[in-house]
């Protein structure tokens, strides 16, 4: 039945209710009928145009990423819906979805293929046993928009809610680092009488997962309005790479060319020297250094040397300019912000590079000496943006007092930026945080940047409940967050140490742990660039059941309580009964005093924090996560949905090749892959539409009377 015929039939059915309509206001009746017609029409797959609002809009992609050389992923977000398009070099079936940890077990998947001009598509999931073939999800929450194939590729376009409310088998798409799972094969499933047969060779179809920030929008191209852009390449010089799983921290100074006026850095990205560089490079941080005479001038001519981080060098390089971490492709500043550089204020940059090979399978390449000359590419311009950007580091200072016990599923650490420090440094109007990078090493699982104003905890500035040590990128916030003088900022990190049999201490290497959140903000201030904390020594001793240490002992020896007297502090750390005493340790570290560490651009200490102990805030008001999912109700009691999401159609610019064989828009039955027959799907489409009409007509008297 044509759409016009369907609408006519519905109009006739509604006219039989004229006795009721005469008692209603004409304007209200017309408005409600239009909504009713719109809902029924959209449910049956018809395109809808209402007044000047056009719902048949062309697709515009906000993001694109190549998961491998054969699998390209497009996506865009409209309101609470996300639309994906898969372009895959195969004529068989294709699978795409998400996993919490990158493993197949528990993965949330969508699987589809094109055969004989018909598209088959299913919402699926993998059971917790990790069976290679995903099962069909009882709740079909992925909606197929279109699918087709040409001589080489298969294309599938579909959408779903960010939160489908099917928490049994669907993952919520949010600010977390998403492990994207994908699979494809050259064969289609065999055709069955009712449902398709099993997927051919599902074990071989799975590919290695890729971590992606799906809600992140950060283009890596330089806008066309930057005609004065210049490029500065800062490279190491043949650094000998560490052997095995050892770590190496390398520091190299660079002297800037003379700049006659202020410039803005607008973009930076990594430079990989060789194919093996990617396996070793973990982190590159660029610091701005003050001019302090002949010593730094001499060091700038050196090839670099081993170091224990920038803070270990007496150069006062404490203002972060740029920071790259493994997995990132770089950072592009928003059009209104740039990082300022002027040679008369800072003539030197210090580049700190962390090398560590965490992949044991790469060790055979170490039969010969390998060197690396990787670095950073900086793009800067004399066309200044409205605001100067700064970088503020918040978190736990890398130190042995940051103790993470072994064998625990959840260990919480807090790095606190004290209100006294923000009050002394922030401008009166506050700072605007527009991007953050949340860092931990190998056992970090969750990171949150909390904001406390007086005794009220505000909504977190940023959070990630699914951290990936190999993908920790700067993420731009949807809107800048204002932080005022006197706010307390807390980096909260949660670790899973259940796989470790010995304690993990805080530090810079990948075998140690960190809890750091780098914030990009404007307007820039130089009084506070590092705002860290550490558990105080009394807190550490109390958490280990130690009352007092012996004076002038080397190594450090415990003097009381009597049962621990004579034991070294190191022995106590190694022999502590973490299994039974972890609760007491965690309570002491979370609620004990801490030492604030607040310093400025030249590593000068903010005076307020030099002889001061911090305490936890007494929070009287906390934020609550909004409830987004409601229990599913029967169709007859559901309200009419708002028509916010456009009906999408393909455009020529989105084609994967010429001569594409298109399938028709998939029906409800085809989406469930119960039939690939055009005549069958047409009958089901008509029947499904009829059910909608009957159900809606049964509601008309009550609804129109409301």
N, C-alpha and C positions, 0 to 999 in steps of 0.2 A: 504494500500500500504506500503511495506517495505521501510525503509530509503534508501537502495541502489537503489530501483526503483525510488524513488522520485528524488534522485540526478541524476539518468540517464535521467529522463524526463526533468529535468532542463538543463542538458548539451545539449540535443538535441535542446531545445528551444534557447539556447544561440548560438548554431552553425549557426542558421539562420541569425545571425548578422555578418557573416564573412566579408561582404563587408566593414563594419565599422571598424572591428578589424584590418584589414590589414593596416590601416592608423595610428595605435597606436603602441607605443613601447611595445614589447612583455613582458618585465618585469613588467611594470606598469599594463598591462592588467591582467596578472596572479595574481598579488597581490590583485587587486580589485575584481576579480572573487572569490578568496578564501574567502575574507571578505563577499561577497555577499552570497556565499554558506553557510558560517558559520552562518550568520544571519537568513537565511531561515530555515536552519536545526534546530537551537536553538529555533526558534519561533514555530516550530511544535512539540517540545518536544523531539527531537532526541538528544542523547549524542554526544559530539563532542570532538575529540582529534586532535590537530593541532601541528604537529612536536613534540617537547619534552614537550609541555605544555598540561598537563592533566587536563581537566575540570570535570571529573567524580571523584571528591575527596571525601574521607570519612569525615563525620562531626566531628568536634572537638569542644566541648563546653567550653567556657571561664567562664561561670557563671551558678550557680544553686541555687535555693531557693525554699523552701516549703512554699507555700502560706497558706496552712493548712495541716491537716493530710492526706487529700485525693488528694491534687492538687500540683504537682511538676512542676516547670518551669525551663527549660534550655534556655540559649540564648548565641549567639555569634555575633560579628560584623565584617564584612568584607567590607572595604571601606565605602560606604554610605548605605550599606544594613545591616539589622539586621534579623537574623533567630531565630525563637522561636520553642521550642518543648514543648508541654503540655502532661503530663502523669497524667491521672485523674482516680480515682477509681470510675468509672461509665460506664455503657453500653448505656447511653443516650446521649443527646447533651451536648456540652461544649462551654462556652463563655469566651473570654479573651480580655482585652483592657485597656483603660486608661480614667481617668477623672481628670479635673483640681483641683477639691476640694474633691474628694472622694465620691461625690454624684452621683446617677444614672443619673440624668438629664444631657444631653449633652455628655454622655460617648461615646468614640470611641471604637467599639467592632468588634471582629471577632468571628463567631459562626460556629461550625461544628459538624458532627456526622458521624458514620459509620453504614451502614445498608446493609445487604446482600452482603458484600464484596465490597461495593461502598462507597466512601467518598463524603459527601456533605459539602460544605464550602462556607461561604459568608462573605464579608465585610459589617458590619452593623453599626448603630449608634442609640443612644437614643435621642429622641426629647427633647427640653428644658422643656417640661411639666413633664418629668420624667416617661413616659409610661414604664411599666415594660418590655415589649417585644421590643427589638431593631428592628428598621426598616432596610431594605436593602439599602445600600449606592449606589446611582447612579454611583459613581466612584469606581470600584472594584480595590483597591490598595494592598490588601493582597493576596499573591500568595501561593496557597497550593503546598507543595512538596510531602507529602504523609500522609496517615492516615490508621490506622488499629485498631482492638480491639482483646483482648483475652477473657478469661472467666471472668475477673474482671475489666480490665482497657481499657480506650480509649486513643490512642495516636494520636496527630495531630502535624505535622511539617509544618511550613509555613514561609514566609519571606515578608518583606516590606522595603521600603525606610525609612531612618530616617526621612526625610521630603518628604512626598508623594506629596506635593503641592496641596492636597485637603484640604484646610484650612476651608472648610465648615463643614466637618464631621470627619477629621482625625487630631489627635494631633501630633505635631512635637516631636520626641524623641531627647532630647538634655541633657545638663548638669543639667536641673531642677530636683527637686525631683518629680518623677513620681508616681501618685496614681494608682496602678495596680488594675483593676477591674476584677472580675472573677465570673463565675456562672456555675452550672452544675445540671443536673437532670437525673433521672434513666430511662426516656422515650425518645424515638426519636420522632420528629414531624411526624404526619400522612402523608402517601404518597398521593400526589395529582396527577391529570392527567397531569398537566403542571409544577406546582411548589409545594413544600412541604407545608403542612398546618401550622398553628400557633404553636409556641413553647408551649409544655405542662407546665403549672404551672410556668410561668416565675417569678412571685412574690417570690415563694419559692426557686427558683434557685439561686438568687443573694446571694453572701457572702460578709463579711466585707472586705473593701479594705485594701491593704497593700502598704506602701510607700517604694519605691526601687530607688536606683541610677543605672539606666540601663547602663550608660556609665562608671561606676566605676568598676575598676578591682583591688580588694584587697583581696588576699587569706588569710584565717584565720588559715592556718596550719603552723607549724614550719618546715622549710626546713630540709631535712634529713642530711644536712652537719653541723648541730649544735649539735655535740655530747657533748659539755661541757655546754649545757644550764641548768640553774638552775631556780627554781620557788620560788617566794616570794609572799606570800599572806598577804595582808594588809586589816584587817577587823575592822569594828566598833564593839562595845560590847554592845549589848542589848539597843540600842537607842530607847526610847519611842517615838512612831510615833505621829505626830500631829493629832488633831481632825478636822473633817470636811474638809474644803478647806484651812485651815491654812498652812503656810509654816514653815519649820524648817531648819536652817543652822547649821551643826554640824562639829566641828573641832577636829581632833584627831592627836596627834604626834606619830611618830614611830622612834625608834632608829635602825639604820642599824647594822647588824653584821659587824665585821671588815673585810674589803677586803684588801688583801695584794697587789693588783694591780688594774688597771683600768678595768672596765667591760662595756659592751654595753647592754642597754635594746633593745630587738629586737621585743617584742610583749607585749601587755597587753589586758586584757579583764575583763568584770564585773563578780563579784561573787554575785549571788542572794541567800540570806539567806533562803527565804521562798516564798510561792506562792503569798503572798500579797506584797512582796518587790517591785515587778515590778510596782505595782500601785502607789507606793509612790516615788520611786527613780526617780529624774529628772536629776541630774547631779552629777558627782564625779570628782574633780580636785585634782591632786597630785602635791605638791610644794616641791622644794628642799630648805632646810634651812641651813644657816651657823651655825657653832658651836659658841655659845656665852655664855657658862658657865653653872652654876648650875641650873639656872631657867629653861632652856629648857630641861635639864636632868630630872628635877623633873616632868615637864609636860609630858614627854614621858612615864612616868609610870602611868599617869592618864588614865581614861577610855574615856576622851574627854569631851567637854562641848559645850553649845550653843555659837554661834559667829555671827558676821556680815561679815563673809568672812575672808580670810587669811590676807587681808590688814588691818583689824581691830586689829590684834594681833601684839604686839611690838617685833616680832621675826625676821623680815627681810626676811620672806619666800616669794619671789616674782618671782622665776624662775619656770615655769610650766614644770613638767616632763611628765605627762600624763593627758589626759582629756577624760572622757566618758560622753555622753549625751544620754538621753532616746531614744531607738530605735536602738542604735549602738550595734554591737557584739564585738567591740574592734578594735584594729589597729595592723597591721603587718608592720614593717619598711621595706623599700626596701633593697635588699641584700647589697647595698653599703653604707648604713647609719645605725647608732645606736645612742641611747641617752647615753651619758657617765655618769657613776657613779663611784665615788671613795670615800671611807669612810674617807680618810684624808682631803678631801676638803668639803664634805657635809655628816655629820653623821646622819642627821635627815630628815625625810619626814613629811610634814603636809598634811593630807587628809581632804579636805573640801567637805562635802556631803550635797546636797540640797534635802530635802524631801517635797513633796507636792502632795496631792491627788486631781486630777482634775476630777475624775469620781464620780459623786454624787451617782451613783448606787452601789458603793462599801461601802457606809456609814453603812449599817446594820452590817457589820463585826466589827464595832467599839463598839459594845456592851461590849466588853471586852478589857482590856489593851493589846496593841500589841507592840512588840519590834522588832528591826531589827539589824542584824549583817552582813550586806552585805559589799562589798568592792571591791578591785581590785586585780587581779592576774597579777604579773609582771614576765615576762620571760627575763632573762639576761644571758650573756655568756662572757667568757674571750677571746673568739676568736673575736678579734676586726675587725670591718669593716673599710673601707678606710676613712670615714668621721664621725665627731661628729655632731649630730643633736642638734638644739636648737628650742625653741618655742617663737614666738613673738606675743603678743596680740595687735591688732589694733582695734580702735573703739571709741565709746562714753563711757566716764567714768560713772559708775553707780551713779547718783546724781540727785537731784530734779530739777536741771537746764535743764535736758533733759525732755522737756515737749511735750506730744503728745495730742493735742486737741481732744475732743470727736466728734462723728458724722461726721467724714470725711472719704471719700473713699481712699484718698491718702495723707499721711503725710510723708515728706522726712526728714531724719536726717542724718547728716554727722559726722563721727568720724575721725579726721585727724591726721595722723602721719607725723609730720612736717619734711621738708627737712633738717632743722638745726639739728634735732635729729638723722636722718639716717646718715647725714654727719659726725656727731661727733662719731658715734658708729660703723657703718658698716666698714668692712675691705676694703682696696682699690679695690680689685677685686669684691666686692659686695657679696651678699648672694644668694643662689639658693633655691627658695621656691618650695617644692615638694609635699606638701599636705596642705589643708586648712579645717577648720571647721567654718561654718558661723552660728552665733547664734542670735536668737531673742526669745521672749517668745510667748505669745498667739496671738498677733495681727500682728506679722511680716508677710509680704507677699513676699517681694523681698529683696535680699541682694547681693551686688556687692563689690568686692575689686578692686578699681581703682588704676592705677599707672600713675603718672604724672612726666615726666622728663623735667626739665626746663619749657617750655611753651607748651609742646606737651603731649597730653594724649594718652598713649599706649593702646593696647587691654587689656580688663580687665583680671586680673590674675585669677579670679574666679567669677562666678555669679550663682544665683539661683532665677528664677522668679516665683517660686511656692513653697515657704518655707512651711515646716510642723513642727510645734512646737514639735511634738512627734517623729521626726526623723531628727536629726541634727548630722551627722556623719563626721569624717574626711574623705575627699575625696582626693585621690592621683591624681595629675595633670598628663596629658599625657606626658608632658615633663617639667622638672624643669624650673622655670621662674627666670631670673636674675634680682635682684634689686640692684641698685648701690647707693653708698653714694651720698646724695643730692636728691634722688628721694622722692617725696611725695606719701604716700600711704593713700588712703581714703576708709574707710568702709562706704558704702552708704546703708541705710536701708529704706525701704518703708513699712508703716503700713496702715492697714485698721481698723480705729476706729469707723466705722459707727454703730457698734452694742453697743457702749458705750455712756453713758449719762454724764459721768464725765471725767475729765482729767486723763491721765495716766502719771505717773512720772517714771524717770529712777531709777533702783534699781536692787537688786539681787533676789528678790522673784518673783514667777510666776505671782503675781498680778501686779507687776511693769513690766517695759520693759528694754530691753538691745539691744545694737547694737555692736556686737563684731565679729571679724574674727581672729581666732587663726591660725597662719601660722607655719608649720614645715619647717625648712630650714637647710642648711649647707653652710659653716662651722660655728660652734657655736661661738657666741660672748656673753659676759656677761654684756656689758655696757648698752644694751637696751633690756629689756624683756617686758616692758609695754610701748606702744606708743599710748596714748589716747588723747582726747581733750574734752572740755566742752564749750558751749556758755559762753562768758564772762558775768559778771553781767550787764554791760551797754547794751549788746545785749538783754539779757532777759528783762530788764526793758523797753527798746525801743519797743520790740515786744509786750509788754502789754500796751503800751501807757503811761508809767510812766516816768516822768522827773526826779524826785528826791525822795529819801527816807528820813524820819526823822532820825536824829542822836540819838543814845542811846535809841532807842525805843524797848520795848519788850512786846508784839509781834511787829514785824516790821510794821511800819505805813508809808503810802505814804504822802509826804508833798506837792507835785505838780505833775500835774497841779491842779488848784483850784477845778475842778469838782470831783477829786479823793481824795482830801486832807482829811485826817483823816481815810481813809479806810485802813484796813490791807492788806498786800500783799497776804495773804491766801484768803481773801474775793475777791480780784481782780481776782485771779486765778479761783475761783469757779463761779464768776458772769460775767466773760468776755463774750462778744457776739461772740462766736466762729462761729456761723452760717454766720454772715455778715462780720466779721473782720478777718476770717481765712487767707485770701490772704495776708493781711498786716503782720500778724504774721509770715507766712511761708517765705515771702520775707526778713523780718528782721533777722530771724534765719539762713537762708541760706547764706546771704551776709554780716552778721555782723562779728565782731571780735570773736575770741575764745581763750580759755586758753589751751595751750599745756601741757600735763602731760606725761613726759618721765622719766622713772626710770629703774634701772638696777636690777641685780639678787638679790641683798641684799636690795632692796627697796630704794637705794640711788638715788637722783634726778640728772638727767643729767643737768649740770649747765646752758646750753644754754636756757633751758625752764623755769627756775625758775622765772624770772621777764620779761616775754615776752608775747606779744599778737600776735596771728596768724591772717592772712588775707587769703581770698580765692585767689587762683591762677588765673592769667589772662591767660587763655588757648587760644592759637592762632591756634592750630591744634588739631583736634579731630579724633578719629577713626570712620570708617563707617562700619556698618554691611554689609557683602557681600550679594549680591542678589543671592539666590540659586534657585529660581523658575522662570521659564519663562512661558509665556502664551502657553498653549497647542496648537500644530499645527496639521494640517491634516497629515495623514500617508504619503501621497505622497510627502510632503516637509520635512519629518524628515530625519535626517542624520543617517548613520549606527552607532549603538551604539558600544562602545568599549567592548570587551569580557573580562571583569575583574572578574566577579563573577563566581565561579565554579558551575557546575551542581552537586547537592548533592545527595548522595545515603545513605541509612541506613546501619549501621554496627551492627554486633551481640552484641557489647558492649552497644548499645543504646536500646536494647529490654527491654520492661517492663515485660516480662515473656515468658516462653516457649509456644510453640504451638500457636503463634500469627497468626491470619487470616489476611493476607495482602490484601489491595486493590491495584489495578493497579495505576500507576501514573495518577493522575486526569487530565482529559482533560480540555480545556477551558470551555466547556459547563458544565461539572460537577462542576468546580470551582464556577460557577454562580448558581449551584444547579437547573438548568433548567431540568435536566434529570439524572436519575440514571441508565439508560439502557446502557449496554455495546455496543450493536449494534448501538443505537442512537448516543452515544458519538463518536463511530468510524466514523460514517457518518459525523458528525459535524467536527471531527478532520480533515478528508480528505477535506471537503469543506473549512475549515478555512485555511488549507495549500494552497489550490488552490488560494484563494484570495491573500495570500502573494506572490505567484509566479507571478500572473497576475500583481499585483501592482508593484513588483520589476522589472518585464520585461519592464513595461512601462517607467521605469526610466533609464534603461540600456543605451540607446543612449546618454542621457544628462550626465549621471554620468561618463561613461567610457571616454567621450570626455573631461572631466574637467581636 
